[in-house]
Amino acid sequence: MKKTLAAVLSAAMAVSMIAAVPAMADDDVLTIGFAQLGAESGWRDAETNDINTYNEEHDDVEFLFSDAQQQQANQIDNIRSYIQQGVDVIAFPPVVETGWEGVLQEAQDAGIPVILVDRGVDENTPEDLYATVISSDFVWEGGQAAQLLVDAMGGAGKVVELEGTVGASAANERKEGFDKYIEDNCPDVEIIESQSGNFTRAEGKEVMEAALKSYDEIDGVFAHNDDMALGAIEAIKEAGLKPGEDIKIVGCDGIMGAFEAMVAGEMNGTVECNPCLAAQIVETAQKLVAGEEVEKWVKSNDGVFSADTAEEDIKTRSY
């Protein structure tokens, strides 16, 4: 069954419902239903690939996989399918923060612990409905990105902010961290535009194109993920300007494309959000199944990178 996951992943991209993979009956195998939200970015692909690789290399764990194609209704259906299959643990990155109480209650009623992965739910969701959250500190990421961008701009300038998916915790909290740092520390920096690019390169480019037509002066861009930053780079180049020079650019995630852009001088920094979480998911799931307590927030290990060290940093990147 291990060898079939690659086919399952490919099929999941074409359909929104869960791939037809039965939960394993072997009591020695830990089954984890992973309800992926979609494939909107290179970062998301890296997370999926990490799960795929872990699944292929370990016989004592079976990840079941589904792709919701950025639709909450699909993701809820996929989670319900895992509940019906009787998996040991369910893990998923919520498309948005709200609207999960019903399906989380269904999982709890079925005795299946839930791990939220790389994104959280809103504070009104009862915490007892999920076991833990494995994710980065998005507020910290936003603040670190602000420092990178302000330093690149020399402490002053007009900034366009490319937000992620409306309602997603990563977008909400990165914006919170970025905006607060600017407000508290940068009197000579003005955020002149803040629009959602939905975490995709294509929409990031579209928002940046519109901003370039609307404003005569743009000194910096903060993108809530690197894919939108790369889309902004395309728009800036097509407008006859030099990204990384005429307009400073900082993103989040730390994908390979961002490091390549920094080496090329077209991007000024990125704040890492580590997508390689499979091992942490499994370790946490094993503790939950064994009845052990886990922390309510398991933080991933992230770093901050600038163009100054990109040529050396890129040599050690794995995604």
KOLROGU-819459 format. One record per residue (C-alpha): x, y, z; residue number from 1; residue in one letter. Coordinates in Angstrom, 2 decimals, padded with zeros to 5 digits. Layout:
BEGIN
<atom u="X" v="Y" w="Z" n="NUM" res="A"/>
...
This chain:
BEGIN
<atom u="000.00" v="000.00" w="000.00" n="1" res="M"/>
<atom u="002.94" v="002.31" w="000.61" n="2" res="K"/>
<atom u="003.81" v="002.35" w="-003.08" n="3" res="K"/>
<atom u="000.38" v="003.64" w="-004.03" n="4" res="T"/>
<atom u="000.59" v="007.01" w="-002.29" n="5" res="L"/>
<atom u="002.21" v="008.85" w="-005.20" n="6" res="A"/>
<atom u="-000.75" v="007.84" w="-007.37" n="7" res="A"/>
<atom u="-003.11" v="008.92" w="-004.62" n="8" res="V"/>
<atom u="-001.45" v="012.33" w="-004.45" n="9" res="L"/>
<atom u="-001.74" v="012.80" w="-008.21" n="10" res="S"/>
<atom u="-005.37" v="011.76" w="-008.24" n="11" res="A"/>
<atom u="-006.13" v="014.06" w="-005.32" n="12" res="A"/>
<atom u="-005.14" v="017.07" w="-007.38" n="13" res="M"/>
<atom u="-007.91" v="016.30" w="-009.86" n="14" res="A"/>
<atom u="-010.70" v="015.65" w="-007.37" n="15" res="V"/>
<atom u="-011.72" v="017.39" w="-004.19" n="16" res="S"/>
<atom u="-012.95" v="014.34" w="-002.31" n="17" res="M"/>
<atom u="-010.71" v="012.02" w="-000.34" n="18" res="I"/>
<atom u="-008.73" v="009.47" w="-002.28" n="19" res="A"/>
<atom u="-010.21" v="006.00" w="-001.99" n="20" res="A"/>
<atom u="-007.62" v="004.47" w="000.30" n="21" res="V"/>
<atom u="-008.97" v="002.29" w="003.13" n="22" res="P"/>
<atom u="-007.62" v="002.64" w="006.64" n="23" res="A"/>
<atom u="-005.25" v="-000.21" w="007.45" n="24" res="M"/>
<atom u="-006.43" v="-002.95" w="009.75" n="25" res="A"/>
<atom u="-002.98" v="-003.74" w="011.12" n="26" res="D"/>
<atom u="-003.00" v="-002.57" w="014.75" n="27" res="D"/>
<atom u="000.76" v="-001.96" w="014.52" n="28" res="D"/>
<atom u="000.27" v="000.70" w="011.87" n="29" res="V"/>
<atom u="-000.68" v="004.23" w="012.90" n="30" res="L"/>
<atom u="-003.20" v="005.66" w="010.42" n="31" res="T"/>
<atom u="-003.31" v="009.44" w="010.04" n="32" res="I"/>
<atom u="-005.89" v="011.10" w="007.83" n="33" res="G"/>
<atom u="-004.27" v="014.22" w="006.39" n="34" res="F"/>
<atom u="-006.81" v="016.62" w="004.87" n="35" res="A"/>
<atom u="-004.60" v="018.95" w="002.83" n="36" res="Q"/>
<atom u="-006.20" v="022.28" w="001.97" n="37" res="L"/>
<atom u="-004.85" v="022.38" w="-001.59" n="38" res="G"/>
<atom u="-001.78" v="023.19" w="-003.66" n="39" res="A"/>
<atom u="-001.80" v="026.97" w="-003.82" n="40" res="E"/>
<atom u="001.95" v="027.48" w="-003.45" n="41" res="S"/>
<atom u="005.40" v="025.96" w="-003.60" n="42" res="G"/>
<atom u="005.37" v="025.88" w="000.20" n="43" res="W"/>
<atom u="002.21" v="023.77" w="000.21" n="44" res="R"/>
<atom u="003.74" v="021.40" w="-002.33" n="45" res="D"/>
<atom u="006.78" v="021.01" w="-000.07" n="46" res="A"/>
<atom u="004.55" v="020.12" w="002.87" n="47" res="E"/>
<atom u="002.73" v="017.49" w="000.79" n="48" res="T"/>
<atom u="006.01" v="016.10" w="-000.54" n="49" res="N"/>
<atom u="007.37" v="015.80" w="003.00" n="50" res="D"/>
<atom u="004.35" v="013.73" w="004.02" n="51" res="I"/>
<atom u="004.66" v="011.62" w="000.87" n="52" res="N"/>
<atom u="008.35" v="010.94" w="001.56" n="53" res="T"/>
<atom u="007.75" v="010.08" w="005.21" n="54" res="Y"/>
<atom u="004.94" v="007.74" w="004.23" n="55" res="N"/>
<atom u="007.12" v="005.89" w="001.73" n="56" res="E"/>
<atom u="010.02" v="005.50" w="004.17" n="57" res="E"/>
<atom u="008.10" v="004.23" w="007.22" n="58" res="H"/>
<atom u="006.13" v="000.99" w="007.48" n="59" res="D"/>
<atom u="004.63" v="001.73" w="010.89" n="60" res="D"/>
<atom u="002.71" v="004.81" w="009.73" n="61" res="V"/>
<atom u="000.11" v="005.23" w="006.99" n="62" res="E"/>
<atom u="-000.83" v="008.75" w="005.91" n="63" res="F"/>
<atom u="-004.13" v="008.91" w="004.03" n="64" res="L"/>
<atom u="-004.25" v="012.02" w="001.84" n="65" res="F"/>
<atom u="-006.89" v="014.30" w="000.36" n="66" res="S"/>
<atom u="-006.83" v="017.66" w="-001.45" n="67" res="D"/>
<atom u="-009.60" v="020.19" w="-000.74" n="68" res="A"/>
<atom u="-008.59" v="022.55" w="-003.57" n="69" res="Q"/>
<atom u="-008.81" v="025.58" w="-001.25" n="70" res="Q"/>
<atom u="-012.49" v="024.90" w="-000.45" n="71" res="Q"/>
<atom u="-013.60" v="024.55" w="003.17" n="72" res="Q"/>
<atom u="-016.64" v="022.46" w="002.23" n="73" res="A"/>
<atom u="-014.38" v="019.93" w="000.49" n="74" res="N"/>
<atom u="-012.03" v="019.82" w="003.46" n="75" res="Q"/>
<atom u="-014.91" v="019.17" w="005.87" n="76" res="I"/>
<atom u="-016.18" v="016.36" w="003.62" n="77" res="D"/>
<atom u="-012.69" v="014.82" w="003.57" n="78" res="N"/>
<atom u="-012.42" v="014.96" w="007.36" n="79" res="I"/>
<atom u="-015.81" v="013.28" w="007.68" n="80" res="R"/>
<atom u="-014.62" v="010.53" w="005.36" n="81" res="S"/>
<atom u="-011.64" v="009.93" w="007.65" n="82" res="Y"/>
<atom u="-014.02" v="009.73" w="010.61" n="83" res="I"/>
<atom u="-016.08" v="007.11" w="008.77" n="84" res="Q"/>
<atom u="-012.92" v="005.12" w="007.99" n="85" res="Q"/>
<atom u="-011.95" v="005.11" w="011.65" n="86" res="G"/>
<atom u="-008.42" v="006.47" w="011.34" n="87" res="V"/>
<atom u="-006.32" v="006.83" w="014.50" n="88" res="D"/>
<atom u="-005.66" v="010.56" w="014.16" n="89" res="V"/>
<atom u="-006.80" v="013.36" w="011.83" n="90" res="I"/>
<atom u="-004.46" v="016.21" w="010.86" n="91" res="A"/>
<atom u="-005.26" v="019.20" w="008.66" n="92" res="F"/>
<atom u="-004.36" v="022.83" w="007.91" n="93" res="P"/>
<atom u="-007.64" v="024.79" w="008.10" n="94" res="P"/>
<atom u="-008.41" v="026.72" w="004.91" n="95" res="V"/>
<atom u="-009.89" v="029.50" w="007.06" n="96" res="V"/>
<atom u="-010.13" v="030.05" w="010.81" n="97" res="E"/>
<atom u="-013.89" v="029.76" w="011.34" n="98" res="T"/>
<atom u="-016.60" v="027.16" w="010.77" n="99" res="G"/>
<atom u="-014.96" v="024.01" w="012.17" n="100" res="W"/>
<atom u="-016.94" v="023.35" w="015.36" n="101" res="E"/>
<atom u="-019.34" v="020.85" w="013.80" n="102" res="G"/>
<atom u="-016.84" v="018.52" w="012.17" n="103" res="V"/>
<atom u="-014.40" v="018.78" w="015.10" n="104" res="L"/>
<atom u="-017.22" v="017.73" w="017.42" n="105" res="Q"/>
<atom u="-017.93" v="014.75" w="015.14" n="106" res="E"/>
<atom u="-014.28" v="013.68" w="015.37" n="107" res="A"/>
<atom u="-014.33" v="014.03" w="019.15" n="108" res="Q"/>
<atom u="-017.56" v="012.01" w="019.40" n="109" res="D"/>
<atom u="-015.83" v="009.28" w="017.36" n="110" res="A"/>
<atom u="-012.85" v="009.30" w="019.73" n="111" res="G"/>
<atom u="-010.41" v="010.53" w="017.05" n="112" res="I"/>
<atom u="-007.93" v="013.23" w="018.17" n="113" res="P"/>
<atom u="-007.34" v="016.11" w="015.77" n="114" res="V"/>
<atom u="-004.05" v="017.92" w="015.10" n="115" res="I"/>
<atom u="-004.21" v="021.34" w="013.43" n="116" res="L"/>
<atom u="-001.19" v="021.72" w="011.14" n="117" res="V"/>
<atom u="000.55" v="024.97" w="010.07" n="118" res="D"/>
<atom u="-002.63" v="027.00" w="010.64" n="119" res="R"/>
<atom u="-005.00" v="027.52" w="013.53" n="120" res="G"/>
<atom u="-008.67" v="028.22" w="014.13" n="121" res="V"/>
<atom u="-010.27" v="031.31" w="015.63" n="122" res="D"/>
<atom u="-010.33" v="031.91" w="019.38" n="123" res="E"/>
<atom u="-014.06" v="031.21" w="019.58" n="124" res="N"/>
<atom u="-013.52" v="027.56" w="018.65" n="125" res="T"/>
<atom u="-013.49" v="025.49" w="021.87" n="126" res="P"/>
<atom u="-009.93" v="024.30" w="022.48" n="127" res="E"/>
<atom u="-011.07" v="020.92" w="023.72" n="128" res="D"/>
<atom u="-012.25" v="020.06" w="020.19" n="129" res="L"/>
<atom u="-008.66" v="019.68" w="018.95" n="130" res="Y"/>
<atom u="-005.60" v="018.19" w="020.62" n="131" res="A"/>
<atom u="-002.88" v="020.60" w="019.50" n="132" res="T"/>
<atom u="-001.59" v="022.96" w="016.82" n="133" res="V"/>
<atom u="001.73" v="022.31" w="015.08" n="134" res="I"/>
<atom u="002.69" v="025.58" w="013.42" n="135" res="S"/>
<atom u="004.99" v="028.54" w="013.17" n="136" res="S"/>
<atom u="004.56" v="031.77" w="015.10" n="137" res="D"/>
<atom u="002.95" v="033.83" w="012.34" n="138" res="F"/>
<atom u="002.88" v="037.06" w="014.34" n="139" res="V"/>
<atom u="006.62" v="036.71" w="014.90" n="140" res="W"/>
<atom u="007.10" v="036.05" w="011.17" n="141" res="E"/>
<atom u="005.26" v="039.26" w="010.28" n="142" res="G"/>
<atom u="007.38" v="041.28" w="012.67" n="143" res="G"/>
<atom u="010.61" v="039.77" w="011.35" n="144" res="Q"/>
<atom u="009.52" v="040.49" w="007.78" n="145" res="A"/>
<atom u="008.84" v="044.11" w="008.74" n="146" res="A"/>
<atom u="012.35" v="044.48" w="010.11" n="147" res="Q"/>
<atom u="013.87" v="042.99" w="006.96" n="148" res="L"/>
<atom u="011.88" v="045.27" w="004.68" n="149" res="L"/>
<atom u="012.43" v="048.45" w="006.69" n="150" res="V"/>
<atom u="016.17" v="047.78" w="006.80" n="151" res="D"/>
<atom u="016.23" v="047.19" w="003.03" n="152" res="A"/>
<atom u="014.35" v="050.48" w="002.44" n="153" res="M"/>
<atom u="016.69" v="052.44" w="004.70" n="154" res="G"/>
<atom u="014.03" v="053.11" w="007.32" n="155" res="G"/>
<atom u="011.51" v="055.00" w="005.20" n="156" res="A"/>
<atom u="009.13" v="054.53" w="002.29" n="157" res="G"/>
<atom u="005.73" v="053.53" w="000.99" n="158" res="K"/>
<atom u="004.77" v="049.86" w="001.20" n="159" res="V"/>
<atom u="002.31" v="047.56" w="-000.55" n="160" res="V"/>
<atom u="001.20" v="044.55" w="001.50" n="161" res="E"/>
<atom u="000.08" v="041.43" w="-000.38" n="162" res="L"/>
<atom u="-002.16" v="039.52" w="002.03" n="163" res="E"/>
<atom u="-002.86" v="035.80" w="002.02" n="164" res="G"/>
<atom u="-006.22" v="034.05" w="001.85" n="165" res="T"/>
<atom u="-008.91" v="036.07" w="003.60" n="166" res="V"/>
<atom u="-009.73" v="034.46" w="006.93" n="167" res="G"/>
<atom u="-006.64" v="032.22" w="007.07" n="168" res="A"/>
<atom u="-004.71" v="032.36" w="010.35" n="169" res="S"/>
<atom u="-001.37" v="032.69" w="008.54" n="170" res="A"/>
<atom u="-002.65" v="035.78" w="006.72" n="171" res="A"/>
<atom u="-004.33" v="037.32" w="009.76" n="172" res="N"/>
<atom u="-001.35" v="036.87" w="012.07" n="173" res="E"/>
<atom u="001.40" v="037.79" w="009.61" n="174" res="R"/>
<atom u="-000.51" v="040.99" w="008.93" n="175" res="K"/>
<atom u="-000.87" v="041.60" w="012.66" n="176" res="E"/>
<atom u="002.85" v="041.19" w="013.27" n="177" res="G"/>
<atom u="003.91" v="043.25" w="010.25" n="178" res="F"/>
<atom u="001.46" v="046.11" w="010.75" n="179" res="D"/>
<atom u="002.15" v="046.38" w="014.48" n="180" res="K"/>
<atom u="005.91" v="046.54" w="013.98" n="181" res="Y"/>
<atom u="005.50" v="049.32" w="011.40" n="182" res="I"/>
<atom u="003.05" v="051.22" w="013.60" n="183" res="E"/>
<atom u="005.19" v="050.97" w="016.73" n="184" res="D"/>
<atom u="008.65" v="051.50" w="015.25" n="185" res="N"/>
<atom u="008.56" v="053.11" w="011.81" n="186" res="C"/>
<atom u="007.06" v="056.61" w="011.66" n="187" res="P"/>
<atom u="008.52" v="057.15" w="008.19" n="188" res="D"/>
<atom u="007.02" v="053.98" w="006.69" n="189" res="V"/>
<atom u="003.47" v="054.04" w="005.27" n="190" res="E"/>
<atom u="001.44" v="051.02" w="004.18" n="191" res="I"/>
<atom u="-000.38" v="052.52" w="001.21" n="192" res="I"/>
<atom u="-002.14" v="049.36" w="-000.05" n="193" res="E"/>
<atom u="-003.09" v="046.05" w="001.55" n="194" res="S"/>
<atom u="-004.94" v="043.54" w="-000.64" n="195" res="Q"/>
<atom u="-005.35" v="039.76" w="-000.75" n="196" res="S"/>
<atom u="-003.43" v="037.79" w="-003.36" n="197" res="G"/>
<atom u="-004.82" v="034.53" w="-001.95" n="198" res="N"/>
<atom u="-001.34" v="033.08" w="-001.38" n="199" res="F"/>
<atom u="-000.94" v="032.42" w="-005.15" n="200" res="T"/>
<atom u="001.70" v="033.72" w="-007.55" n="201" res="R"/>
<atom u="-000.86" v="034.63" w="-010.21" n="202" res="A"/>
<atom u="-003.03" v="036.70" w="-007.88" n="203" res="E"/>
<atom u="-000.01" v="038.26" w="-006.23" n="204" res="G"/>
<atom u="001.06" v="039.47" w="-009.65" n="205" res="K"/>
<atom u="-002.42" v="040.83" w="-010.39" n="206" res="E"/>
<atom u="-002.57" v="042.82" w="-007.14" n="207" res="V"/>
<atom u="000.91" v="044.21" w="-007.74" n="208" res="M"/>
<atom u="000.03" v="045.20" w="-011.30" n="209" res="E"/>
<atom u="-002.96" v="047.15" w="-010.00" n="210" res="A"/>
<atom u="-000.86" v="048.82" w="-007.30" n="211" res="A"/>
<atom u="001.78" v="049.91" w="-009.82" n="212" res="L"/>
<atom u="-000.94" v="051.58" w="-011.88" n="213" res="K"/>
<atom u="-002.49" v="053.26" w="-008.82" n="214" res="S"/>
<atom u="000.60" v="054.68" w="-007.10" n="215" res="Y"/>
<atom u="003.46" v="056.76" w="-008.49" n="216" res="D"/>
<atom u="005.72" v="055.82" w="-005.59" n="217" res="E"/>
<atom u="006.16" v="052.32" w="-004.14" n="218" res="I"/>
<atom u="009.33" v="051.62" w="-002.19" n="219" res="D"/>
<atom u="008.64" v="048.20" w="-000.72" n="220" res="G"/>
<atom u="006.45" v="045.10" w="-000.88" n="221" res="V"/>
<atom u="005.66" v="042.68" w="001.90" n="222" res="F"/>
<atom u="004.06" v="039.48" w="000.63" n="223" res="A"/>
<atom u="002.47" v="037.07" w="003.10" n="224" res="H"/>
<atom u="004.14" v="034.25" w="001.21" n="225" res="N"/>
<atom u="007.00" v="033.87" w="-001.26" n="226" res="D"/>
<atom u="004.78" v="032.82" w="-004.16" n="227" res="D"/>
<atom u="003.01" v="036.18" w="-004.09" n="228" res="M"/>
<atom u="006.39" v="037.88" w="-003.78" n="229" res="A"/>
<atom u="007.54" v="036.08" w="-006.94" n="230" res="L"/>
<atom u="004.36" v="037.19" w="-008.69" n="231" res="G"/>
<atom u="005.07" v="040.76" w="-007.62" n="232" res="A"/>
<atom u="008.58" v="040.46" w="-009.04" n="233" res="I"/>
<atom u="007.10" v="039.56" w="-012.43" n="234" res="E"/>
<atom u="004.77" v="042.57" w="-012.33" n="235" res="A"/>
<atom u="007.55" v="044.96" w="-011.33" n="236" res="I"/>
<atom u="009.84" v="043.74" w="-014.12" n="237" res="K"/>
<atom u="007.06" v="044.05" w="-016.69" n="238" res="E"/>
<atom u="006.54" v="047.64" w="-015.51" n="239" res="A"/>
<atom u="010.15" v="048.40" w="-016.41" n="240" res="G"/>
<atom u="011.44" v="048.56" w="-012.84" n="241" res="L"/>
<atom u="014.09" v="046.53" w="-011.01" n="242" res="K"/>
<atom u="012.72" v="044.34" w="-008.20" n="243" res="P"/>
<atom u="015.02" v="044.24" w="-005.22" n="244" res="G"/>
<atom u="016.46" v="047.63" w="-006.17" n="245" res="E"/>
<atom u="013.77" v="050.09" w="-007.24" n="246" res="D"/>
<atom u="011.24" v="048.28" w="-005.07" n="247" res="I"/>
<atom u="012.43" v="046.20" w="-002.10" n="248" res="K"/>
<atom u="010.63" v="042.88" w="-001.61" n="249" res="I"/>
<atom u="010.30" v="040.58" w="001.40" n="250" res="V"/>
<atom u="008.20" v="037.42" w="001.67" n="251" res="G"/>
<atom u="007.48" v="034.54" w="004.01" n="252" res="C"/>
<atom u="007.98" v="030.74" w="003.78" n="253" res="D"/>
<atom u="011.57" v="030.33" w="002.65" n="254" res="G"/>
<atom u="010.92" v="028.36" w="-000.54" n="255" res="I"/>
<atom u="013.70" v="027.69" w="-003.04" n="256" res="M"/>
<atom u="012.29" v="030.23" w="-005.50" n="257" res="G"/>
<atom u="012.74" v="032.99" w="-002.94" n="258" res="A"/>
<atom u="016.40" v="032.08" w="-002.41" n="259" res="F"/>
<atom u="016.96" v="031.99" w="-006.16" n="260" res="E"/>
<atom u="015.37" v="035.44" w="-006.43" n="261" res="A"/>
<atom u="017.60" v="036.76" w="-003.64" n="262" res="M"/>
<atom u="020.71" v="035.37" w="-005.33" n="263" res="V"/>
<atom u="019.59" v="037.12" w="-008.54" n="264" res="A"/>
<atom u="019.20" v="040.39" w="-006.63" n="265" res="G"/>
<atom u="015.45" v="040.55" w="-007.21" n="266" res="E"/>
<atom u="014.28" v="039.90" w="-003.63" n="267" res="M"/>
<atom u="015.61" v="041.21" w="-000.33" n="268" res="N"/>
<atom u="014.56" v="038.69" w="002.29" n="269" res="G"/>
<atom u="012.28" v="035.91" w="003.44" n="270" res="T"/>
<atom u="011.13" v="034.59" w="006.81" n="271" res="V"/>
<atom u="011.06" v="030.82" w="006.95" n="272" res="E"/>
<atom u="007.92" v="028.85" w="007.71" n="273" res="C"/>
<atom u="009.10" v="025.24" w="007.80" n="274" res="N"/>
<atom u="006.80" v="022.94" w="005.76" n="275" res="P"/>
<atom u="008.58" v="019.73" w="006.75" n="276" res="C"/>
<atom u="006.23" v="018.77" w="009.56" n="277" res="L"/>
<atom u="005.56" v="015.07" w="008.92" n="278" res="A"/>
<atom u="007.89" v="013.84" w="011.67" n="279" res="A"/>
<atom u="006.36" v="016.23" w="014.21" n="280" res="Q"/>
<atom u="002.86" v="015.16" w="013.17" n="281" res="I"/>
<atom u="003.72" v="011.49" w="013.63" n="282" res="V"/>
<atom u="005.48" v="012.03" w="016.96" n="283" res="E"/>
<atom u="002.50" v="013.98" w="018.27" n="284" res="T"/>
<atom u="000.00" v="011.45" w="016.91" n="285" res="A"/>
<atom u="001.85" v="008.60" w="018.61" n="286" res="Q"/>
<atom u="001.66" v="010.41" w="021.95" n="287" res="K"/>
<atom u="-002.06" v="011.07" w="021.53" n="288" res="L"/>
<atom u="-002.84" v="007.46" w="020.66" n="289" res="V"/>
<atom u="-000.80" v="006.35" w="023.70" n="290" res="A"/>
<atom u="-002.87" v="008.65" w="025.92" n="291" res="G"/>
<atom u="-000.01" v="011.03" w="026.64" n="292" res="E"/>
<atom u="-000.48" v="014.77" w="027.06" n="293" res="E"/>
<atom u="000.89" v="017.14" w="024.43" n="294" res="V"/>
<atom u="001.45" v="020.88" w="024.40" n="295" res="E"/>
<atom u="-001.43" v="022.88" w="022.97" n="296" res="K"/>
<atom u="000.98" v="024.63" w="020.60" n="297" res="W"/>
<atom u="003.96" v="022.76" w="019.16" n="298" res="V"/>
<atom u="006.14" v="025.36" w="017.43" n="299" res="K"/>
<atom u="008.14" v="024.57" w="014.32" n="300" res="S"/>
<atom u="011.71" v="025.79" w="013.93" n="301" res="N"/>
<atom u="012.02" v="028.75" w="011.55" n="302" res="D"/>
<atom u="014.74" v="031.16" w="010.45" n="303" res="G"/>
<atom u="015.18" v="034.63" w="008.93" n="304" res="V"/>
<atom u="017.17" v="035.09" w="005.71" n="305" res="F"/>
<atom u="018.33" v="038.14" w="003.77" n="306" res="S"/>
<atom u="019.82" v="038.63" w="000.33" n="307" res="A"/>
<atom u="023.18" v="039.37" w="001.94" n="308" res="D"/>
<atom u="023.75" v="035.69" w="002.77" n="309" res="T"/>
<atom u="021.53" v="034.04" w="000.14" n="310" res="A"/>
<atom u="024.39" v="032.61" w="-001.95" n="311" res="E"/>
<atom u="025.58" v="030.57" w="001.04" n="312" res="E"/>
<atom u="022.12" v="029.86" w="002.49" n="313" res="D"/>
<atom u="020.78" v="028.37" w="-000.74" n="314" res="I"/>
<atom u="023.37" v="025.59" w="-000.57" n="315" res="K"/>
<atom u="021.68" v="024.13" w="002.50" n="316" res="T"/>
<atom u="018.04" v="024.47" w="001.43" n="317" res="R"/>
<atom u="016.04" v="021.25" w="001.05" n="318" res="S"/>
<atom u="012.78" v="022.69" w="-000.34" n="319" res="Y"/>
